[in-house]
């Protein structure tokens, strides 16, 4: 129990420190289908990154467990879920050292089973984040398009219509200029367009990289079922365009993944490549710096074993 005289210490006051976070991240996290511990991990990561005005930080499992009031093995499993769902990413990992984590700030890159982009856009259009006391408070310009900060890759071209302004400081309970059902239809069409764009010719870069990955897989797994290379090409383009991965680096990561005894049994699709890209690239750079170093799963121990346990479930 906190002594009565010390309770004032736990009174929140911005003068004692505050965290600057993009509104879109908070809105997406509130809507995201995550359990309590997973959201606690995200909040603690907010504190350790944006709370110190930086985008990434090295954090141990013990720190996460203490902050979330949980055990280290359970925290490790929940972090792996967040990594697979592409909500957070692990930028660096070395045995005996703290892993470096950051948020995936492009909400469109999050797993769609976690976030409903249509609902997020509809909430913005309805103005549920706007103060009823002061419509324009907290915004640079209330006459700007109402969807604040939505990344281009989230709903690209969503507001390229004849109506340039969706919402201009409406009074309380006044309906928005465009009704949510229409907005949802626009978003759905845009997402469909992104997924079903034109076929990728064999000489296109996404197709060539996808074909190279397939050939490397077949070298050690001859019976591998041939995938839809058009779908792989779309995912490969997303890896380069949305995730901003240089093509030459992608090529090197593919070659490393398919030459490593551990990774080649797990990276059997572009989807897996994209989800585990940061870990793969980190291992590749380590191997290049130390050619004698080889990754062996039976040598894992301590924090490394916890973090990799169930990594590919």
C-alpha positions as CSV (number, residue, x, y, z in Angstrom):
1,X,0.0,0.0,0.0
2,X,1.3,3.5,-0.9
3,X,1.6,5.7,2.2
4,X,-0.9,8.5,2.3
5,X,1.7,11.2,2.2
6,X,3.2,9.7,-1.0
7,X,0.1,9.4,-3.0
8,X,0.6,12.8,-4.6
9,X,3.6,11.2,-6.4
10,X,1.2,9.1,-8.5
11,X,-0.9,12.1,-9.6
12,X,-0.4,12.4,-13.4
13,X,0.7,15.8,-14.5
14,X,2.1,16.7,-18.0
15,X,4.6,19.0,-16.2
16,X,6.3,15.9,-14.9
17,X,6.7,14.6,-18.4
18,X,4.6,13.5,-21.4
19,X,4.9,11.4,-24.5
20,X,4.3,12.7,-28.0
21,X,2.6,10.0,-30.1
22,X,1.1,10.2,-33.6
23,X,-2.7,10.3,-33.2
24,X,-3.1,7.6,-35.9
25,X,-1.1,5.1,-33.8
26,X,-3.3,5.7,-30.8
27,X,-6.5,5.4,-32.9
28,X,-5.3,2.2,-34.5
29,X,-4.2,0.7,-31.2
30,X,-7.5,1.4,-29.6
31,X,-9.3,-0.3,-32.5
32,X,-6.8,-3.2,-32.8
33,X,-7.9,-6.7,-31.8
34,X,-5.2,-7.4,-29.2
35,X,-5.3,-8.9,-25.8
36,X,-4.5,-6.9,-22.7
37,X,-0.9,-8.0,-22.4
38,X,-0.2,-7.2,-26.1
39,X,-1.6,-3.7,-25.7
40,X,0.4,-3.4,-22.5
41,X,3.5,-4.2,-24.5
42,X,2.6,-1.6,-27.0
43,X,2.0,1.0,-24.3
44,X,5.4,0.2,-22.7
45,X,7.1,0.4,-26.1
46,X,5.5,3.9,-26.5
47,X,7.0,4.9,-23.2
48,X,10.5,3.6,-24.0
49,X,10.6,5.0,-27.5
50,X,8.4,8.1,-28.1
51,X,8.6,8.8,-24.4
52,X,12.3,9.6,-24.9
53,X,11.8,11.2,-28.3
54,X,13.2,8.3,-30.3
55,X,11.7,5.7,-32.7
56,X,13.4,2.6,-31.3
57,X,15.0,1.2,-28.1
58,X,16.8,-1.9,-26.8
59,X,14.5,-3.6,-24.3
60,X,14.9,-6.8,-22.4
61,X,12.2,-9.4,-21.7
62,X,12.6,-8.7,-18.0
63,X,11.7,-5.0,-18.6
64,X,8.6,-5.9,-20.6
65,X,7.5,-8.5,-18.0
66,X,8.0,-6.0,-15.1
67,X,6.1,-3.2,-16.9
68,X,3.2,-5.5,-17.9
69,X,3.0,-7.5,-14.7
70,X,3.6,-10.8,-16.5
71,X,6.2,-13.6,-16.8
72,X,9.1,-13.5,-19.2
73,X,8.1,-16.7,-21.2
74,X,4.5,-15.3,-21.7
75,X,5.8,-11.9,-22.7
76,X,8.1,-13.6,-25.2
77,X,5.1,-15.4,-26.8
78,X,3.1,-12.2,-26.9
79,X,5.9,-10.2,-28.5
80,X,6.2,-12.9,-31.2
81,X,2.5,-12.5,-31.9
82,X,2.9,-8.7,-32.4
83,X,5.9,-9.4,-34.6
84,X,4.0,-11.8,-36.8
85,X,1.1,-9.4,-37.0
86,X,3.6,-6.7,-38.1
87,X,2.5,-4.2,-35.4
88,X,6.0,-4.0,-34.0
89,X,9.4,-5.0,-35.5
90,X,12.6,-6.2,-34.0
91,X,15.4,-4.3,-35.6
92,X,18.3,-6.1,-34.1
93,X,19.0,-9.3,-32.1
94,X,22.2,-10.6,-30.7
95,X,22.7,-13.4,-28.0
96,X,23.4,-11.9,-24.6
97,X,22.2,-8.4,-25.6
98,X,18.9,-6.6,-25.5
99,X,16.8,-6.7,-28.7
100,X,15.9,-3.5,-30.4
101,X,12.2,-2.9,-31.0
102,X,10.2,-0.2,-32.9
103,X,6.6,0.3,-34.1
104,X,5.5,-0.4,-37.7
105,X,4.1,3.1,-38.3
106,X,2.4,2.2,-41.6
107,X,-0.9,0.9,-40.3
108,X,-1.8,-0.5,-43.8
109,X,1.1,-3.0,-43.3
110,X,-0.5,-4.4,-40.1
111,X,-2.1,-7.8,-40.4
112,X,-5.7,-7.3,-41.5
113,X,-6.9,-9.8,-38.9
114,X,-5.9,-7.3,-36.3
115,X,-6.9,-3.9,-37.8
116,X,-10.0,-3.0,-39.8
117,X,-8.8,-0.2,-42.1
118,X,-12.4,0.6,-43.2
119,X,-13.6,1.0,-39.7
120,X,-10.6,3.2,-38.9
121,X,-11.3,5.5,-41.9
122,X,-15.0,5.6,-41.1
123,X,-14.3,6.6,-37.5
124,X,-12.1,9.4,-38.8
125,X,-14.8,10.6,-41.2
126,X,-17.5,10.5,-38.5
127,X,-15.3,12.8,-36.3
128,X,-15.4,10.6,-33.2
129,X,-11.9,11.8,-32.3
130,X,-12.9,15.5,-32.5
131,X,-13.7,17.3,-29.3
132,X,-17.3,18.3,-28.9
133,X,-16.3,21.5,-27.1
134,X,-13.9,22.8,-29.7
135,X,-14.0,21.3,-33.1
136,X,-10.7,22.6,-34.3
137,X,-8.7,22.3,-31.1
138,X,-5.6,20.2,-31.6
139,X,-5.5,20.4,-35.4
140,X,-3.3,22.6,-37.5
141,X,-6.1,23.5,-39.8
142,X,-9.6,22.2,-39.4
143,X,-10.3,22.9,-43.1
144,X,-7.8,20.3,-44.1
145,X,-9.1,16.8,-45.2
146,X,-10.6,15.3,-42.1
147,X,-8.6,12.1,-42.1
148,X,-5.6,13.3,-40.3
149,X,-2.3,11.6,-40.9
150,X,-3.5,8.5,-42.7
151,X,-0.6,7.2,-44.6
152,X,-0.7,7.2,-48.4
153,X,-0.3,3.4,-48.3
154,X,-3.3,3.1,-46.0
155,X,-6.0,4.4,-48.3
156,X,-4.2,5.9,-51.2
157,X,-6.3,8.3,-53.2
158,X,-9.2,8.0,-50.8
159,X,-10.1,11.6,-51.0
160,X,-9.3,12.3,-54.7
161,X,-12.9,13.0,-55.3
162,X,-14.7,16.2,-56.3
163,X,-15.4,16.9,-52.6
164,X,-12.0,18.2,-51.4
165,X,-13.2,18.8,-47.8
166,X,-15.1,16.1,-45.9
167,X,-15.7,17.9,-42.7
168,X,-15.3,21.6,-41.8
169,X,-15.8,22.2,-38.1
170,X,-19.3,20.8,-37.9
171,X,-21.5,21.5,-34.9
172,X,-22.1,18.7,-32.4
173,X,-24.0,15.7,-33.8
174,X,-24.1,17.2,-37.3
175,X,-23.6,14.4,-39.9
176,X,-20.4,14.5,-41.9
177,X,-20.4,15.6,-45.6
178,X,-20.0,12.0,-46.8
179,X,-21.8,9.2,-45.0
180,X,-19.7,6.3,-43.6
181,X,-21.3,3.6,-45.9
182,X,-20.1,5.5,-49.0
183,X,-16.7,6.0,-47.4
184,X,-16.4,2.3,-46.6
185,X,-17.2,1.4,-50.2
186,X,-14.4,3.7,-51.5
187,X,-11.9,2.1,-49.1
188,X,-13.0,-1.4,-50.0
189,X,-12.6,-0.6,-53.7
190,X,-9.2,0.9,-53.1
191,X,-8.0,-2.2,-51.2
192,X,-9.3,-4.5,-53.9
193,X,-7.4,-2.4,-56.5
194,X,-4.2,-2.7,-54.5
195,X,-4.5,-6.4,-54.3
196,X,-5.7,-7.1,-57.8
197,X,-3.5,-4.8,-59.9
198,X,-2.3,-5.7,-63.3
199,X,-0.3,-8.9,-63.9
200,X,3.4,-8.8,-63.3
201,X,5.4,-9.7,-66.5
202,X,8.3,-12.1,-66.1
203,X,10.8,-9.3,-66.6
204,X,9.4,-7.2,-63.8
205,X,11.6,-6.9,-60.7
206,X,8.9,-8.2,-58.2
207,X,8.4,-11.3,-60.4
208,X,12.1,-11.9,-60.9
209,X,12.8,-11.8,-57.1
210,X,9.8,-14.1,-56.5
211,X,11.0,-16.5,-59.1
212,X,14.5,-16.4,-57.6
213,X,13.1,-17.3,-54.1
214,X,11.1,-20.2,-55.6
215,X,14.2,-21.6,-57.4
216,X,16.2,-21.4,-54.2
217,X,13.4,-23.2,-52.3
218,X,13.2,-26.0,-54.9
219,X,17.0,-26.6,-54.6
220,X,16.6,-27.9,-51.1
221,X,12.9,-28.9,-51.3
222,X,12.2,-30.4,-54.7
223,X,8.6,-31.4,-53.9
224,X,7.6,-27.9,-52.9
225,X,4.2,-27.0,-54.4
226,X,4.5,-24.2,-57.0
227,X,2.9,-21.1,-55.7
228,X,1.0,-18.3,-57.5
229,X,3.9,-16.2,-58.6
230,X,1.5,-13.3,-59.4
231,X,0.5,-13.2,-55.7
232,X,4.1,-13.5,-54.6
233,X,5.0,-10.7,-57.0
234,X,2.3,-8.5,-55.4
235,X,3.7,-9.3,-51.9
236,X,7.3,-8.7,-53.2
237,X,6.3,-5.3,-54.5
238,X,4.7,-4.4,-51.1
239,X,8.0,-5.5,-49.4
240,X,9.9,-3.0,-51.6
241,X,7.4,-0.2,-52.0
242,X,5.5,-0.1,-48.7
243,X,8.3,-1.5,-46.4
244,X,10.9,0.5,-48.3
245,X,13.4,-2.4,-48.8
246,X,16.0,-1.8,-51.4
247,X,15.9,-4.4,-54.2
248,X,19.6,-5.4,-53.9
249,X,19.2,-5.9,-50.2
250,X,16.1,-8.0,-50.8
251,X,18.1,-10.2,-53.1
252,X,20.9,-10.6,-50.6
253,X,18.4,-11.4,-47.8
254,X,16.7,-14.1,-50.0
255,X,20.1,-15.7,-50.8
256,X,21.1,-15.7,-47.1
257,X,17.7,-17.1,-46.0
258,X,17.9,-20.0,-48.5
259,X,21.6,-20.8,-47.7
260,X,21.1,-20.9,-43.9
261,X,20.1,-24.3,-42.5
262,X,17.7,-22.8,-40.0
263,X,16.0,-20.1,-42.0
264,X,15.5,-22.0,-45.3
265,X,13.2,-24.4,-43.5
266,X,11.0,-21.5,-42.4
267,X,11.1,-18.9,-45.1
268,X,9.0,-20.7,-47.7
269,X,7.0,-17.8,-49.1
270,X,7.2,-14.1,-49.7
271,X,4.8,-13.5,-46.9
272,X,7.2,-15.2,-44.4
273,X,10.1,-13.3,-45.9
274,X,8.3,-10.0,-45.4
275,X,7.3,-10.8,-41.8
276,X,10.8,-12.0,-40.7
277,X,12.7,-9.5,-42.9
278,X,14.4,-7.5,-40.1
279,X,15.5,-10.6,-38.3
280,X,16.9,-12.1,-41.5
281,X,18.7,-9.0,-42.5
282,X,20.2,-8.7,-39.0
283,X,21.5,-12.3,-39.1
284,X,22.8,-11.7,-42.6
285,X,24.8,-8.7,-41.6
286,X,26.2,-10.6,-38.6
287,X,27.2,-13.5,-40.8
288,X,28.9,-11.1,-43.3
289,X,30.8,-9.4,-40.5
290,X,31.8,-12.7,-39.0
291,X,32.0,-15.4,-41.7
292,X,32.9,-18.1,-39.2
293,X,29.7,-17.5,-37.3
294,X,26.9,-20.0,-38.1
295,X,23.5,-19.9,-36.6
296,X,22.6,-23.1,-34.7
297,X,19.2,-23.5,-33.0
298,X,20.6,-26.0,-30.6
299,X,22.9,-23.4,-29.1
300,X,20.1,-21.1,-28.1
301,X,19.7,-20.4,-24.5
302,X,18.3,-17.9,-22.0
303,X,16.5,-14.9,-23.6
304,X,17.3,-16.0,-27.1
305,X,15.6,-19.4,-26.6
306,X,12.5,-17.7,-25.1
307,X,12.2,-15.2,-28.0
308,X,12.6,-17.9,-30.7
309,X,10.3,-20.5,-29.0
310,X,7.2,-20.8,-31.2
311,X,8.5,-18.1,-33.5
312,X,7.1,-19.8,-36.6
313,X,3.8,-21.3,-35.2
